[in-house]
Amino acid sequence: MKQGLNWFVWKLIIGYMYIFPPIKWRHTMSNASEPSRKTALKQAIIEVSNAWLQAESHNLHAKEVIKHIAEEYEMDKALVSSLAKLYHKQNVSEVKAKADTVVDEYESIFGG
């Protein structure tokens, strides 16, 4: 059993490295040696960090609203989340077609 687990772990690691290969840096140091370029680079990185922080805040708020809706209306949180995503993406027909395809395949394999 231990050998099988090691094989599984190595397959995960190798698969991860295939999907996300190691980054190869072209430069070991930034080319922002001038003070004005360093300041601009620093401000750009801070802006990216602030954007990520804002996105995390929005995601946390959405999770809290989903939790509130699920409790208030006694619904499964996964269902509320799916409904919210469906409304957000406005792709009801695409989701329905995909679900119909899955049901059709299931019925053709296992019978109705």
C-alpha angles and dihedrals in degrees: 000000000000092000091051091051092051090051090051092049092050091049089053092049093047091046090050091050090049093052095039108029117196114274114253109210116215093198128030091204129038119252089232096106095136114085093234092053091047090052092048091048091048091050091048092051091048089051091053090048091050091050090052090048090052091049091051090050092051091048091050090050091050090051091051092050091048090050091050093049092048092052096041096049097030093240132143111266091226090056092049090048091049091049091050092049091047091052092045096050094038091214102130094137092050093049092046092050091050092048091048090052091052092049092047091051091047092051092047091052102038102020128248 
